[in-house]
């Protein structure tokens, strides 16, 4: 159960704290619940790329902008391809394997194939996570029966800003899927994207929405927009790096027992910025050289950064 109800005003007040005070408070909260020098590593694989019917403004995989983004539509990967990728991820130190498909939601025939992928990952002794879009009746139960640990379905942004990012479905439909996942007994991986031109108030409102899910998501990815050419947000103004760190710190304070993950955009972050994010309470990263269609920090760079900071992988 959540320990407190967070209002947007209360979260915004965290953002307004002097930077040092905010990080000090976040680090105190972090140490109450986690090893301050341990970072969980996940690997993400796109099992079906491009051709999505939705119009999410940040995404290069919408079928509506194939020509603009140059993303080629792909078929669902074969089971053996997933097995090889998951084994490599485990060998490289990832403890969770995440698979994403560019769908509005999975068809039953495709879902059966994805369930076999989940079983392959579980047989390797890894946690399994999926992001397949909106789930239909009974689909969450099927995934839970297959042993899926996490289902990722981000809120993306706050309710009041959502219509400026996506028009082909509502945030309420995303909430319906999250509730189905919870009811089926799986853990939730749910976060959002910052740097899309939203205000600080919008960022605070998003974190309040996440924190007030009961319980809060076990895993909270904080994505920094990668402004992809050909998408409606290709010219979004860059977010102040310290504002991004403040977002991480506010997420840690408002969701003290959640894994807070540095997700998209990490490739563009300096080692110093990432170190501040870890200090602010981030304790999970995507590990590997690609996130669906965008680049990610190289594994060798991550290994070197962990060594410099005295961090250990879990």
C-alpha positions as CSV (number, residue, x, y, z in Angstrom):
1,X,0.0,0.0,0.0
2,X,1.1,3.5,-0.5
3,X,2.3,5.3,2.6
4,X,1.1,8.7,1.6
5,X,-1.1,10.5,-1.0
6,X,0.8,12.9,-3.1
7,X,-0.7,16.0,-4.6
8,X,0.8,17.8,-7.6
9,X,1.4,20.8,-5.3
10,X,3.4,18.6,-2.8
11,X,5.5,17.2,-5.6
12,X,6.1,20.6,-7.1
13,X,7.2,21.8,-3.7
14,X,10.0,19.2,-3.9
15,X,11.1,20.5,-7.3
16,X,11.2,24.0,-5.7
17,X,13.7,23.0,-3.0
18,X,17.3,24.2,-3.2
19,X,19.1,21.6,-5.3
20,X,21.4,20.4,-2.5
21,X,18.5,20.1,-0.1
22,X,16.5,18.1,-2.6
23,X,19.3,15.7,-3.3
24,X,20.1,15.3,0.4
25,X,16.5,14.4,1.1
26,X,16.3,12.0,-1.8
27,X,19.5,10.2,-0.8
28,X,18.2,9.8,2.8
29,X,15.0,8.3,1.5
30,X,17.0,6.1,-0.9
31,X,19.2,4.7,1.8
32,X,16.2,3.8,3.9
33,X,15.1,1.3,1.3
34,X,18.0,0.3,-1.0
35,X,21.7,-0.3,-1.1
36,X,22.9,3.2,-2.1
37,X,25.7,1.6,-4.3
38,X,23.7,-1.0,-6.1
39,X,22.1,-0.5,-9.5
40,X,19.8,-3.0,-11.3
41,X,20.4,-3.6,-15.0
42,X,17.8,-4.5,-17.6
43,X,18.2,-5.2,-21.3
44,X,15.5,-4.1,-23.8
45,X,14.8,-5.9,-27.1
46,X,12.4,-4.8,-29.8
47,X,10.6,-8.0,-30.8
48,X,8.4,-6.3,-33.4
49,X,9.5,-2.9,-34.8
50,X,7.4,-0.3,-36.6
51,X,4.0,-0.2,-38.1
52,X,2.1,0.9,-35.0
53,X,-1.3,2.4,-35.5
54,X,-1.0,5.0,-32.7
55,X,0.3,8.6,-33.1
56,X,2.4,9.1,-30.0
57,X,4.3,12.3,-30.7
58,X,7.6,11.1,-29.4
59,X,7.8,7.8,-31.2
60,X,9.4,6.9,-34.5
61,X,7.4,3.6,-34.8
62,X,4.1,5.1,-35.8
63,X,2.8,3.8,-39.2
64,X,1.7,7.4,-39.8
65,X,5.3,8.6,-40.2
66,X,7.2,5.7,-41.8
67,X,8.6,7.9,-44.5
68,X,9.6,10.7,-42.1
69,X,11.5,8.6,-39.6
70,X,12.8,5.9,-42.0
71,X,11.8,3.0,-39.6
72,X,11.3,-0.2,-41.5
73,X,8.4,-2.3,-40.4
74,X,9.5,-5.7,-39.1
75,X,7.8,-9.0,-38.3
76,X,7.7,-10.6,-34.8
77,X,11.1,-12.1,-34.0
78,X,11.6,-15.8,-34.0
79,X,11.8,-17.6,-30.7
80,X,15.4,-18.6,-31.2
81,X,16.4,-14.9,-31.9
82,X,14.9,-14.0,-28.5
83,X,16.7,-16.9,-26.8
84,X,20.1,-15.8,-28.1
85,X,19.5,-12.1,-27.2
86,X,18.3,-13.0,-23.7
87,X,21.3,-15.4,-23.1
88,X,23.7,-12.6,-24.2
89,X,22.0,-10.1,-21.9
90,X,22.3,-12.5,-18.9
91,X,26.0,-13.2,-19.7
92,X,26.6,-9.4,-19.8
93,X,25.1,-8.9,-16.3
94,X,21.5,-8.0,-16.9
95,X,19.0,-9.5,-14.4
96,X,15.8,-8.5,-16.3
97,X,15.0,-8.9,-19.9
98,X,12.4,-6.6,-21.4
99,X,10.7,-7.2,-24.7
100,X,8.7,-4.5,-26.6
101,X,6.4,-4.7,-29.6
102,X,5.1,-1.8,-31.6
103,X,1.4,-2.6,-31.4
104,X,-1.7,-0.8,-30.2
105,X,-2.3,-4.1,-28.5
106,X,-1.5,-7.7,-29.2
107,X,-3.7,-10.1,-31.2
108,X,-4.3,-13.5,-29.6
109,X,-2.1,-15.4,-32.1
110,X,0.8,-13.0,-31.5
111,X,0.3,-13.1,-27.7
112,X,0.7,-16.9,-27.8
113,X,4.0,-16.5,-29.5
114,X,5.2,-13.8,-27.0
115,X,4.2,-16.1,-24.1
116,X,6.7,-18.6,-25.5
117,X,9.3,-15.9,-25.4
118,X,8.5,-15.2,-21.8
119,X,9.0,-18.8,-20.9
120,X,12.4,-18.8,-22.7
121,X,13.5,-15.8,-20.6
122,X,12.3,-17.4,-17.4
123,X,14.1,-20.6,-18.1
124,X,17.3,-18.6,-18.2
125,X,16.7,-17.5,-14.6
126,X,16.0,-13.9,-15.5
127,X,13.1,-11.6,-14.7
128,X,10.8,-11.0,-17.7
129,X,9.1,-7.8,-18.7
130,X,6.9,-7.0,-21.7
131,X,5.5,-3.9,-23.3
132,X,2.9,-4.7,-25.9
133,X,0.5,-1.8,-25.7
134,X,-3.1,-2.0,-24.5
135,X,-4.2,-5.4,-23.2
136,X,-7.6,-6.9,-24.0
137,X,-9.9,-9.0,-21.8
138,X,-8.1,-12.1,-20.4
139,X,-4.7,-11.2,-21.8
140,X,-3.1,-10.0,-18.6
141,X,-4.2,-13.3,-17.0
142,X,-2.5,-15.3,-19.8
143,X,0.7,-13.4,-19.3
144,X,0.6,-13.9,-15.5
145,X,0.0,-17.6,-16.0
146,X,3.1,-17.7,-18.2
147,X,5.2,-16.3,-15.3
148,X,5.7,-12.7,-16.5
149,X,7.1,-10.6,-13.8
150,X,6.6,-7.1,-15.0
151,X,4.3,-5.4,-17.6
152,X,5.5,-2.0,-18.8
153,X,2.9,0.5,-19.7
154,X,4.0,4.1,-19.2
155,X,1.6,7.0,-18.4
156,X,4.0,9.1,-20.6
157,X,2.9,12.4,-19.2
158,X,0.3,14.0,-16.9
159,X,-3.4,13.8,-17.6
160,X,-3.7,17.4,-18.5
161,X,-0.8,17.3,-21.0
162,X,-1.6,13.9,-22.5
163,X,-3.8,15.1,-25.4
164,X,-0.8,17.2,-26.7
165,X,1.3,14.0,-27.0
166,X,-1.2,11.3,-28.1
167,X,-4.6,11.6,-29.7
168,X,-5.4,8.0,-30.8
169,X,-6.1,6.8,-27.3
170,X,-6.7,8.3,-23.9
171,X,-4.6,8.0,-20.7
172,X,-7.7,6.4,-19.1
173,X,-7.3,3.4,-21.5
174,X,-3.7,3.1,-20.3
175,X,-4.9,3.1,-16.8
176,X,-7.3,0.3,-17.6
177,X,-4.4,-1.9,-18.8
178,X,-2.4,-1.1,-15.7
179,X,-5.4,-2.1,-13.5
180,X,-5.8,-5.4,-15.4
181,X,-2.1,-6.1,-14.9
182,X,-2.4,-5.5,-11.2
183,X,-5.5,-7.6,-10.9
184,X,-3.7,-10.5,-12.6
185,X,-1.0,-10.4,-9.9
186,X,1.9,-9.0,-12.0
187,X,4.3,-6.1,-11.1
188,X,4.0,-2.8,-12.9
189,X,6.7,-1.0,-14.7
190,X,5.3,2.5,-15.3
191,X,6.9,5.9,-15.7
192,X,7.0,8.7,-18.2
193,X,8.9,11.0,-20.6
194,X,10.2,14.4,-19.8
195,X,11.6,17.0,-22.1
196,X,8.6,17.1,-24.4
197,X,8.0,20.8,-23.9
198,X,6.0,20.3,-20.7
199,X,6.1,22.5,-17.7
200,X,7.5,21.7,-14.3
201,X,3.9,21.5,-13.1
202,X,3.2,18.8,-15.7
203,X,6.2,16.8,-14.5
204,X,5.0,17.1,-10.9
205,X,1.5,16.0,-11.8
206,X,2.9,13.0,-13.6
207,X,4.9,11.9,-10.6
208,X,1.9,12.4,-8.3
209,X,-0.2,10.2,-10.6
210,X,2.4,7.5,-10.4
211,X,2.9,7.7,-6.7
212,X,-0.8,7.6,-6.0
213,X,-1.3,4.3,-7.9
214,X,-2.0,1.8,-5.0
215,X,0.6,0.5,-4.7
216,X,3.0,2.6,-6.6
217,X,4.7,1.0,-9.6
218,X,7.5,-1.4,-8.6
219,X,9.6,0.0,-11.4
220,X,9.5,3.6,-12.6
221,X,11.4,4.4,-15.8
222,X,12.1,8.1,-16.2
223,X,12.8,8.7,-19.9
224,X,14.5,11.8,-21.3
225,X,13.0,12.6,-24.7
226,X,15.2,11.6,-27.6
227,X,14.1,14.1,-30.2
228,X,13.9,11.8,-33.3
229,X,13.8,13.5,-36.7
230,X,10.5,13.0,-38.4
231,X,8.5,12.9,-35.2
232,X,6.3,15.8,-34.1
233,X,8.7,16.5,-31.2
234,X,11.9,16.6,-33.2
235,X,12.3,20.3,-32.3
236,X,11.3,20.1,-28.6
237,X,13.5,22.4,-26.5
238,X,16.1,20.5,-24.5
239,X,15.4,20.1,-20.8
240,X,17.8,21.7,-18.3
241,X,20.0,18.8,-17.0
242,X,19.5,19.9,-13.4
243,X,15.7,19.8,-13.9
244,X,16.1,16.2,-15.0
245,X,18.0,15.4,-11.8
246,X,15.3,17.1,-9.8
247,X,12.7,14.8,-11.5
248,X,14.7,11.8,-10.5
249,X,14.9,13.0,-6.9
250,X,11.2,13.9,-6.7
251,X,10.4,10.4,-8.0
252,X,12.6,8.8,-5.4
253,X,11.0,10.8,-2.5
254,X,7.5,10.2,-3.7
255,X,8.0,6.5,-4.5
256,X,10.5,5.4,-1.9
257,X,10.4,1.6,-2.5
258,X,10.3,1.7,-6.4
259,X,13.2,1.0,-8.7
260,X,13.7,4.3,-10.4
261,X,15.3,3.8,-13.8
262,X,17.4,6.0,-16.1
263,X,15.9,5.0,-19.4
264,X,15.8,6.7,-22.8
265,X,18.2,9.5,-23.4
266,X,21.0,8.1,-21.2
267,X,23.3,7.9,-24.2
268,X,23.4,11.7,-24.4
269,X,24.1,12.1,-20.7
270,X,27.6,12.8,-19.4
271,X,29.0,10.5,-16.8
272,X,28.7,13.5,-14.3
273,X,25.0,13.9,-15.0
274,X,24.4,10.2,-14.5
275,X,26.3,10.3,-11.2
276,X,24.0,13.0,-10.0
277,X,21.0,10.9,-11.0
278,X,22.4,8.0,-9.0
279,X,22.9,10.3,-6.1
280,X,19.3,11.5,-6.5
281,X,18.0,8.0,-6.1
282,X,18.1,6.3,-9.6
283,X,19.0,2.7,-9.1
284,X,18.2,1.0,-12.4
285,X,19.4,1.4,-15.9
286,X,18.8,-0.1,-19.3
287,X,22.0,-1.9,-20.2
288,X,23.0,-2.6,-23.8
289,X,23.5,-0.6,-26.9
290,X,19.9,-0.1,-28.2
291,X,16.5,0.8,-26.8
292,X,13.9,-0.3,-29.3
293,X,14.9,2.2,-32.1
294,X,17.2,4.6,-30.3
295,X,20.7,4.3,-29.1
296,X,21.8,3.6,-25.5
297,X,25.0,4.0,-23.6
298,X,27.6,1.4,-24.6
299,X,28.1,-1.5,-22.1
300,X,31.9,-0.8,-21.8
301,X,31.2,2.8,-20.9
302,X,28.7,1.6,-18.2
303,X,31.3,-0.8,-16.8
304,X,33.8,1.9,-16.6
305,X,31.4,4.3,-14.9
306,X,30.3,1.7,-12.4
307,X,34.0,1.2,-11.6
308,X,34.7,4.9,-11.2
309,X,31.7,5.3,-8.9
310,X,32.0,2.1,-6.9
311,X,28.7,0.8,-8.0
312,X,27.7,-2.8,-8.2
313,X,25.2,-4.5,-10.5
314,X,22.2,-6.4,-9.1
